[in-house]
Amino acid sequence: MFGKVLTPAEVAAVPTSSEPWIEPTEIQPVPTVEQMETWMPDLDPTKKRFRWEQNVQTGERKAIELTLEEYRHRHVAKIKSRNEYVLRKVEEVRKAKRQAILEKLIDAEEAKIV
């Protein structure tokens, strides 16, 4: 079922940009190992994920669907990546607020001196 070589028609059925990226705003819980043992990817043919393999001697290029283990690893990695993005954005906002406060304090001190 997973890990098979896809035909050009199956590769063409997978849209290149299926959905617009929606910026995550909250941290999602990372699934446990036990939860991932029963997790299955969406079986919709338009949701297939694959990797390209190329034979350097013959130049033949094959699209191979991800194995179930690769799907699961990719799912967890995507959640972790989005969580890191949310944390990074929160930190950037915090630093921007602190910088704005610092600028106000410096402006106020400079106004006292003049």
N, C-alpha and C positions, 0 to 999 in steps of 0.2 A: 504494500500500500504506500508506504513512505520510502524515499530514497530511490525511486525509479527514475529512469531517463525519460525526460519529457519530449514530446514531439513538438515541432515548430508551431503547430496549431494550439497546443496546450500552453506554450510559452506566450503566444500572442493573446490568449484569452485573459492573461493576468494584466490588468491595467498598470501602467507605469506610475502614475500618481493617483491612487485610488481615492484618497480623501485629503482634504486640506489639513495641515498640521494644526492641532488645537493645543495651545500652550497650557501645560498642566499647572494647577494652582494649589494642589494639596498633595501631601505625601500619601502614597498607597502602601498598604502592607505587602511585604515581599512574601510570596507563597513559601510554605515550608516544603521540605523534601516529601513528606507524606502527601501533601496536597498536590504536588507536581506529579506524583506517581499516577494519579487518576486524571490529570488535566489532559485534554485533547485539543488540538488546534481546530479552527473552523474548517470544515470539509468542503466549503463552497469552492468550486473550481477557480473562481476569480480571486480567491484569497490564498492560493498556493504560493509558497515561497521556495525559491530554488537558488542554486549556486551554479556558476559556470565552471566547467573543467575543460582545459584545452590540452590536447596532445601536442607537445612541442615538435615531435618528429613528423607527424602527418599534418598538423595544423587543424585537425578535426576539433570542433568545439561542441560540447554537449551541455545541455541544461539538465541538472540533476536535482530533483526535489529534495528538500531537507529531510533527514531522518527524523523520527519522532523525538529522539534525544536532542537533536539540533533545534527542533521547534521549541522544545521545553527550555533549553538553555537560552535561546533567543528571547523567549517570553520573559524569563526572569531577568535577563540582562536589560531588556527594555524598561521594565519596572524600576530597576535600580538606577538606570540612566536618567529616567524622568525624575526620580526622587532627588538625585544629585543636582539636577537642573533647578528644581524647586528650591532646594537649600541654597544653591549659589545665588539665585535671584533674591531670596529673602535677605541674604548677607549683603548683596549689592544695595538693596533698598535701605537696610540699616546703616550702612556706611554713608550713603548719600544723605540720610537724615542727620547723622552726626556731623557731616561736613557742613551742611547748611547751618546747623546750630553754631558750629565753630566759627563760620564766616560772620554770623550775626554778632557773636561775642567780640570778635576782632574788630568789626566795624564800630561797635559800641565803644570799645576801648580807644580806638583811633579818634572817635568823635570827642571823647573826653580830653584827649591830649591837645587837640586843636583849639 
